[in-house]
């Protein structure tokens, strides 16, 4: 039986993580997200906060790639011996994700999954967005923040994600050409949406 990969990119506060979880339950697939970054951080011996800061750095893709090549080109290299860069984090996560996808069908939340599996014929890529007012309300409720604090959090998180994708993939994460399906879920029933996604993904990848 062939292994399939579903990647879900999402705006902060859009509910994309919840949709991924429900879709995983519907399709009996494991969902992989931020905890993969924890595994990479552990390899480098740094904290998650430090890892987030590195991913948010604005760097030249070529300069970063050259540093990565110099650091990782030697066969004797050990991953914890060099300071990580956005590109080296991307390659480490890519390795983990590809290993997982070879073993089982799975759902990838974020992690530049749409780019990592862009040439995989058994991959289905989804972008989840929502209106700003809905996202602010969701973050406010989930993390007990004021609307002002939630808005700042959304801007920071989305800004970091935008920078990371532009650095490692040289594209905008909002470019519809990167996905099979782009959805604004502001006014959609999530349970019905998950049913729709499950059926259409099965058909698309059958």
Buried (B, 14 or more C-beta within 10 A) or exposed (E): EEBBBBBBBBBBBBBBBBBBBBBBEBBEBEBBBEEBBEEBBEBBEBEBEEBBEBBBEEBEBEEBBEBBEEBBEEEEEEBEEBEBBBBBBBBBBBEBBEEBBEEEBBBBBBBBBBBBBBEBEBBBBBBBBBBBEBBBBBBBEEEEBEEEBBBBBBEEBBEBBBBBBBBBBEBEBBEEEBBBBBBBBBEBEEEEBBBBBBEEBEEEBE
